[in-house]
């Protein structure tokens, strides 16, 4: 009976030794997993810090880009206004020169045909000046007619667009009858 007890105790000891070895292996594996988890935690925290830094940089760059875009838009608007003013100035100067040219042409034609000298006192009643004014008014009328045509085309396009949008709204709002 002692032998049976001894064998039984030896088998229990052997089982406990096996269990201890298994537990030690599990402990080693868990320790490795914990170290990996700890290193990945530190990597994650580093990545989060880097993400915050990059987010801050991105925000700063976006703000700088928006400021630059606003500055460029302001410059563009200012340059457009300057360009428009210069164009208007040149158009006025062009019309003045055309008027002067037509006056001079009329005077030259009249002097050549009639061999008449012009007095400085005639001024407003000079037929050459009157003809030049008529030509200038005709040019202005044709310009205004062109503007009228382009304005009418724009009005029609906008009207058609409004009608299209109203129709689309009606389609979206349409209800089914009972």
Rosetta blueprint (number, residue, H / E / L):
1 X L
2 X H
3 X H
4 X H
5 X H
6 X H
7 X H
8 X H
9 X H
10 X H
11 X H
12 X H
13 X H
14 X H
15 X H
16 X H
17 X H
18 X H
19 X H
20 X H
21 X H
22 X H
23 X H
24 X H
25 X H
26 X H
27 X H
28 X H
29 X H
30 X H
31 X H
32 X H
33 X H
34 X H
35 X H
36 X H
37 X H
38 X H
39 X H
40 X H
41 X H
42 X H
43 X H
44 X H
45 X H
46 X H
47 X H
48 X H
49 X H
50 X H
51 X H
52 X H
53 X H
54 X H
55 X H
56 X H
57 X H
58 X H
59 X H
60 X H
61 X H
62 X H
63 X H
64 X H
65 X H
66 X H
67 X H
68 X H
69 X H
70 X H
71 X H
72 X H
73 X H
74 X H
75 X H
76 X H
77 X H
78 X H
79 X H
80 X H
81 X H
82 X H
83 X H
84 X H
85 X H
86 X H
87 X H
88 X H
89 X H
90 X H
91 X H
92 X H
93 X H
94 X H
95 X H
96 X H
97 X H
98 X H
99 X H
100 X H
101 X H
102 X H
103 X H
104 X H
105 X H
106 X H
107 X H
108 X H
109 X H
110 X H
111 X H
112 X H
113 X H
114 X H
115 X L
116 X L
117 X L
118 X L
119 X L
120 X L
121 X L
122 X L
123 X H
124 X H
125 X H
126 X L
127 X H
128 X H
129 X H
130 X H
131 X H
132 X H
133 X H
134 X H
135 X H
136 X H
137 X H
138 X H
139 X H
140 X H
141 X H
142 X H
143 X H
144 X H
145 X H
146 X H
147 X H
148 X H
149 X H
150 X H
151 X H
152 X H
153 X H
154 X H
155 X H
156 X H
157 X H
158 X H
159 X H
160 X H
161 X H
162 X H
163 X H
164 X H
165 X H
166 X H
167 X H
168 X H
169 X H
170 X H
171 X H
172 X H
173 X H
174 X L
175 X L
176 X L
177 X L
178 X L
